[in-house]
Amino acid sequence: MEEQGGARVEAGPNPAIVEETLNNRANYVRLGTLALLWGASFLFIKVGLQALTPTQVAFARIVLGAVVVVALCLLSGGGLVGFGSAGKRALWGTIAVAAVFGNVLPWILFGIGERTVDSGLTGVLNATTPLWTVLFGLLYGTERSLPPLRLFGLLVGFSGVVVILAPWQGSAGLFGWGVLACLAAAASYGISFVYIGRGLNGSGAGEQPLPPLTVAATQLTAASGIALLTLPVGGLEPIHPAPLPLLAVAVLGIFGTGFAFALHIRIISDEGATTASTVTYLMPVVSVVLGWLVLDERFGPRMVLGMAIVLLGVALSRTTVRGPRGGKRAEGTERAEPARN
């Protein structure tokens, strides 16, 4: 998800299972739609690359998504973060760094990767993002300790990646530069989540907490300016004006980035970020199925097994433990990322 930029909202650490009954039954539809939009983003990237370079796809996606999110923010009575105080100017700097690692860099890397990697496999590799988030949280100090079960989940998740890539098979395996680019994109998301969790935490630099829509609109606006600076690197090549690829990129930006964010925010508002982040488990399945149905991509038992192992590792890495009075105590935090994919 590919999602996946936008505001990061504190969430509970174990979103593996949706509550049996959601507060608003319409959110079943919203959750399914969000999984479809974010899971399909890798398909849209793959098709868009037929007409545009990875840099051009990322730039178009960011700008279109920013237009939608800023419009939604203004229509809801909000606005971008201002520059009126030193704290707000510093906040822009924090958000700009998050935009680099949460939007610009990973979306360019996914485009580079999908030049040689199937869209379905890209979606599965993207599902490793929570694992990278835990790993970088340990390195950066936001994860103060890692219980054995969560550490085991981390090892299980990355072993699933090894199963999928099968490097021991040499040329028959899937390991290559494209896969490395996709894994680097997922790792970039992890860096972004850890950084903004420590440097922002949804607050306005010591002032009143900022609405998630305001943070997201500001981040995508910053990302648009940064993406503009990347155009000299592969972004000035001629565009092949084929209707279908251009339509795919438009859908990716407007719906897969802009309106998908609004859906995620609505689910978070109604059900909480823990339930909303359940989409993490649905996205790779959607990406694999769409790649098979639309692009005739092949996937065998090894990919299915590896994907199951990765998702099991993600679930274990998000487990909670019981406190002394029987209440749940989180051993870490996981942040929902409304516009990740």
GIKARA-V123585 format. One record per residue. N is the residue number from 1. SS is DSSP state (2 for helix, 1 for strand, 0 for the rest). PHI is phi in radians with two decimals (* if undefined). NEAR is the number of other ideal C-beta (glycine too) atoms within 10 Angstrom. Layout:
[[N | SS | PHI | NEAR] [N | SS | PHI | NEAR]]
//
This chain:
[[1 | 0 | * | 31] [2 | 0 | -0.59 | 34] [3 | 0 | -0.12 | 32] [4 | 0 | -1.54 | 30] [5 | 0 | * | 36] [6 | 0 | 1.48 | 32] [7 | 0 | -1.24 | 29] [8 | 1 | -1.77 | 29] [9 | 1 | -2.03 | 20] [10 | 1 | -1.06 | 14] [11 | 1 | -2.39 | 21] [12 | 0 | -1.20 | 17] [13 | 0 | -1.59 | 22] [14 | 0 | -2.35 | 17] [15 | 0 | -1.64 | 23] [16 | 0 | -1.15 | 17] [17 | 0 | -2.27 | 11] [18 | 0 | -1.26 | 18] [19 | 0 | -0.96 | 11] [20 | 0 | -1.01 | 5] [21 | 0 | -2.30 | 7] [22 | 0 | -1.33 | 17] [23 | 0 | -1.08 | 11] [24 | 0 | -2.13 | 13] [25 | 0 | -1.07 | 8] [26 | 2 | -1.10 | 12] [27 | 2 | -1.26 | 21] [28 | 2 | -1.07 | 13] [29 | 2 | -1.19 | 11] [30 | 2 | -1.11 | 20] [31 | 2 | -1.14 | 21] [32 | 2 | -1.14 | 13] [33 | 2 | -1.13 | 17] [34 | 2 | -1.12 | 29] [35 | 2 | -1.09 | 23] [36 | 2 | -1.16 | 18] [37 | 2 | -1.14 | 26] [38 | 2 | -1.27 | 29] [39 | 2 | -1.16 | 29] [40 | 2 | -1.36 | 27] [41 | 2 | -1.05 | 35] [42 | 2 | -1.25 | 36] [43 | 2 | -1.14 | 26] [44 | 2 | -1.10 | 25] [45 | 2 | -1.10 | 28] [46 | 2 | -1.03 | 27] [47 | 2 | -1.23 | 23] [48 | 2 | -1.09 | 29] [49 | 0 | -1.20 | 20] [50 | 0 | -1.23 | 12] [51 | 0 | -2.12 | 20] [52 | 0 | -2.19 | 25] [53 | 0 | -1.43 | 22] [54 | 2 | -0.96 | 24] [55 | 2 | -1.13 | 22] [56 | 2 | -1.18 | 23] [57 | 2 | -1.08 | 28] [58 | 2 | -1.10 | 33] [59 | 2 | -1.09 | 25] [60 | 2 | -1.09 | 20] [61 | 2 | -1.08 | 32] [62 | 2 | -1.12 | 29] [63 | 2 | -1.13 | 18] [64 | 2 | -1.12 | 22] [65 | 2 | -1.10 | 30] [66 | 2 | -1.11 | 27] [67 | 2 | -1.04 | 18] [68 | 2 | -1.16 | 21] [69 | 2 | -1.19 | 30] [70 | 2 | -1.11 | 22] [71 | 2 | -1.08 | 12] [72 | 2 | -1.10 | 18] [73 | 2 | -1.12 | 23] [74 | 2 | -1.17 | 13] [75 | 2 | -1.15 | 9] [76 | 0 | -1.50 | 14] [77 | 0 | 1.60 | 8] [78 | 0 | -1.69 | 15] [79 | 0 | -3.03 | 14] [80 | 0 | -1.34 | 18] [81 | 0 | -1.12 | 21] [82 | 0 | -1.49 | 12] [83 | 0 | -2.11 | 10] [84 | 0 | -1.26 | 8] [85 | 0 | -2.39 | 13] [86 | 2 | -1.10 | 9] [87 | 2 | -1.11 | 12] [88 | 2 | -1.24 | 16] [89 | 2 | -1.15 | 13] [90 | 2 | -1.16 | 13] [91 | 2 | -1.11 | 24] [92 | 2 | -1.03 | 18] [93 | 2 | -1.11 | 11] [94 | 2 | -1.08 | 18] [95 | 2 | -1.16 | 26] [96 | 2 | -1.12 | 17] [97 | 2 | -1.12 | 18] [98 | 2 | -1.09 | 27] [99 | 2 | -1.16 | 26] [100 | 2 | -1.09 | 19] [101 | 2 | -1.49 | 21] [102 | 2 | -1.75 | 30] [103 | 2 | -2.29 | 33] [104 | 2 | -1.11 | 26] [105 | 2 | -1.10 | 23] [106 | 2 | -1.14 | 32] [107 | 2 | -1.28 | 31] [108 | 2 | -1.21 | 26] [109 | 2 | -1.13 | 22] [110 | 2 | -1.09 | 33] [111 | 2 | -1.11 | 26] [112 | 2 | -1.07 | 22] [113 | 2 | -1.12 | 28] [114 | 0 | -1.29 | 24] [115 | 0 | -1.15 | 14] [116 | 0 | -2.22 | 13] [117 | 0 | -1.95 | 22] [118 | 0 | -1.07 | 22] [119 | 2 | -1.11 | 26] [120 | 2 | -1.12 | 27] [121 | 2 | -1.11 | 27] [122 | 2 | -1.05 | 30] [123 | 2 | -1.08 | 30] [124 | 2 | -1.18 | 27] [125 | 2 | -1.13 | 30] [126 | 2 | -1.09 | 30] [127 | 0 | -1.17 | 25] [128 | 0 | -1.40 | 26] [129 | 2 | -0.90 | 28] [130 | 2 | -1.05 | 28] [131 | 2 | -1.18 | 25] [132 | 2 | -1.11 | 24] [133 | 2 | -1.09 | 29] [134 | 2 | -1.11 | 28] [135 | 2 | -1.08 | 21] [136 | 2 | -1.23 | 20] [137 | 2 | -1.10 | 21] [138 | 2 | -1.14 | 17] [139 | 2 | -1.20 | 11] [140 | 2 | -1.57 | 14] [141 | 0 | 1.72 | 9] [142 | 0 | -1.37 | 17] [143 | 0 | -1.75 | 18] [144 | 0 | -1.30 | 9] [145 | 0 | -2.64 | 9] [146 | 0 | -2.30 | 18] [147 | 0 | -1.04 | 13] [148 | 2 | -0.95 | 7] [149 | 2 | -1.16 | 13] [150 | 2 | -1.24 | 21] [151 | 2 | -1.11 | 15] [152 | 2 | -1.07 | 15] [153 | 2 | -1.07 | 23] [154 | 2 | -1.07 | 20] [155 | 2 | -1.17 | 13] [156 | 2 | -1.10 | 19] [157 | 2 | -1.04 | 25] [158 | 2 | -1.25 | 18] [159 | 2 | -1.18 | 15] [160 | 2 | -1.11 | 24] [161 | 2 | -1.10 | 22] [162 | 2 | -1.09 | 14] [163 | 2 | -1.07 | 16] [164 | 2 | -1.13 | 23] [165 | 2 | -1.37 | 21] [166 | 0 | 0.80 | 15] [167 | 2 | -1.09 | 11] [168 | 2 | -1.21 | 9] [169 | 2 | -1.56 | 11] [170 | 2 | 1.11 | 8] [171 | 2 | -1.14 | 6] [172 | 2 | -1.37 | 7] [173 | 0 | -1.41 | 15] [174 | 0 | -1.84 | 19] [175 | 0 | -1.23 | 17] [176 | 0 | -3.08 | 14] [177 | 2 | -1.13 | 12] [178 | 2 | -1.10 | 21] [179 | 2 | -1.12 | 21] [180 | 2 | -1.06 | 16] [181 | 2 | -1.11 | 23] [182 | 2 | -1.16 | 26] [183 | 2 | -1.15 | 19] [184 | 2 | -1.13 | 17] [185 | 2 | -1.13 | 27] [186 | 2 | -1.10 | 26] [187 | 2 | -1.12 | 21] [188 | 2 | -1.09 | 24] [189 | 2 | -0.98 | 29] [190 | 2 | -1.03 | 23] [191 | 2 | -1.06 | 22] [192 | 2 | -1.08 | 29] [193 | 2 | -1.14 | 28] [194 | 2 | -1.17 | 26] [195 | 2 | -1.13 | 20] [196 | 2 | -1.26 | 24] [197 | 2 | -1.15 | 20] [198 | 2 | -1.59 | 13] [199 | 2 | -1.63 | 15] [200 | 0 | -2.19 | 20] [201 | 0 | 0.96 | 12] [202 | 0 | 1.24 | 17] [203 | 0 | -1.82 | 13] [204 | 0 | -1.70 | 18] [205 | 0 | 0.97 | 17] [206 | 0 | 1.55 | 9] [207 | 0 | -1.73 | 11] [208 | 0 | -1.14 | 7] [209 | 0 | -1.01 | 11] [210 | 0 | -1.52 | 21] [211 | 0 | -1.08 | 18] [212 | 2 | -0.97 | 23] [213 | 2 | -1.13 | 24] [214 | 2 | -1.16 | 21] [215 | 2 | -1.11 | 28] [216 | 2 | -1.14 | 30] [217 | 2 | -1.09 | 28] [218 | 2 | -1.17 | 28] [219 | 2 | -1.16 | 30] [220 | 2 | -1.23 | 32] [221 | 2 | -1.16 | 23] [222 | 2 | -1.08 | 26] [223 | 2 | -1.09 | 30] [224 | 2 | -1.09 | 20] [225 | 2 | -1.16 | 14] [226 | 2 | -1.19 | 18] [227 | 2 | -1.09 | 27] [228 | 2 | -1.06 | 14] [229 | 2 | -1.24 | 10] [230 | 2 | -1.51 | 19] [231 | 0 | -1.02 | 15] [232 | 0 | -1.05 | 9] [233 | 0 | -1.75 | 11] [234 | 0 | 1.43 | 16] [235 | 0 | -1.78 | 20] [236 | 0 | -1.87 | 10] [237 | 0 | -1.28 | 11] [238 | 0 | -1.05 | 7] [239 | 0 | -1.61 | 12] [240 | 0 | -1.59 | 10] [241 | 0 | -1.31 | 8] [242 | 0 | -1.56 | 14] [243 | 2 | -1.02 | 8] [244 | 2 | -1.12 | 10] [245 | 2 | -1.06 | 20] [246 | 2 | -1.16 | 18] [247 | 2 | -1.13 | 14] [248 | 2 | -1.08 | 25] [249 | 2 | -1.19 | 24] [250 | 2 | -1.10 | 16] [251 | 2 | -1.12 | 20] [252 | 2 | -1.02 | 30] [253 | 2 | -1.31 | 25] [254 | 2 | -1.28 | 16] [255 | 2 | -1.68 | 20] [256 | 2 | -1.23 | 33] [257 | 2 | -2.00 | 35] [258 | 2 | -1.22 | 23] [259 | 2 | -1.24 | 17] [260 | 2 | -1.07 | 33] [261 | 2 | -1.07 | 31] [262 | 2 | -1.08 | 20] [263 | 2 | -1.06 | 22] [264 | 2 | -1.13 | 32] [265 | 2 | -1.06 | 24] [266 | 2 | -1.13 | 17] [267 | 2 | -1.13 | 27] [268 | 2 | -1.05 | 20] [269 | 2 | -1.11 | 14] [270 | 2 | -1.42 | 15] [271 | 2 | -2.08 | 19] [272 | 0 | 1.71 | 18] [273 | 2 | -1.21 | 22] [274 | 2 | -1.09 | 21] [275 | 2 | -1.14 | 22] [276 | 2 | -1.06 | 28] [277 | 0 | -1.34 | 25] [278 | 0 | -1.04 | 19] [279 | 2 | -1.02 | 31] [280 | 2 | -0.96 | 27] [281 | 2 | -1.47 | 17] [282 | 2 | -1.62 | 19] [283 | 2 | -1.00 | 29] [284 | 2 | -1.12 | 27] [285 | 2 | -1.12 | 18] [286 | 2 | -1.08 | 22] [287 | 2 | -1.12 | 32] [288 | 2 | -1.17 | 24] [289 | 2 | -1.14 | 16] [290 | 2 | -1.17 | 22] [291 | 2 | -1.07 | 25] [292 | 2 | -1.25 | 15] [293 | 2 | -1.28 | 10] [294 | 2 | -1.61 | 13] [295 | 2 | -1.87 | 14] [296 | 0 | 1.03 | 7] [297 | 0 | -1.29 | 19] [298 | 0 | -1.70 | 10] [299 | 0 | -2.48 | 18] [300 | 0 | -1.95 | 7] [301 | 2 | -1.00 | 7] [302 | 2 | -1.14 | 15] [303 | 2 | -1.19 | 22] [304 | 2 | -1.09 | 14] [305 | 2 | -1.10 | 13] [306 | 2 | -1.08 | 22] [307 | 2 | -1.09 | 25] [308 | 2 | -1.10 | 13] [309 | 2 | -1.17 | 19] [310 | 2 | -1.04 | 25] [311 | 2 | -1.17 | 23] [312 | 2 | -1.11 | 16] [313 | 2 | -1.07 | 26] [314 | 2 | -1.08 | 27] [315 | 2 | -1.07 | 19] [316 | 2 | -1.16 | 19] [317 | 2 | -1.25 | 26] [318 | 0 | -1.89 | 27] [319 | 0 | -1.21 | 17] [320 | 0 | -2.01 | 17] [321 | 1 | -2.13 | 12] [322 | 1 | -1.48 | 9] [323 | 0 | -1.32 | 10] [324 | 0 | -1.11 | 6] [325 | 0 | -1.83 | 6] [326 | 0 | 1.58 | 6] [327 | 0 | -1.41 | 8] [328 | 1 | -1.36 | 11] [329 | 1 | -2.22 | 11] [330 | 0 | -1.31 | 16] [331 | 0 | -1.65 | 16] [332 | 0 | 3.13 | 20] [333 | 0 | -2.14 | 19] [334 | 1 | -2.24 | 26] [335 | 1 | -1.93 | 21] [336 | 1 | -1.40 | 29] [337 | 1 | -2.09 | 30] [338 | 0 | -1.05 | 31] [339 | 0 | -2.23 | 31] [340 | 0 | -1.31 | 31] [341 | 0 | -1.93 | 32]]
//
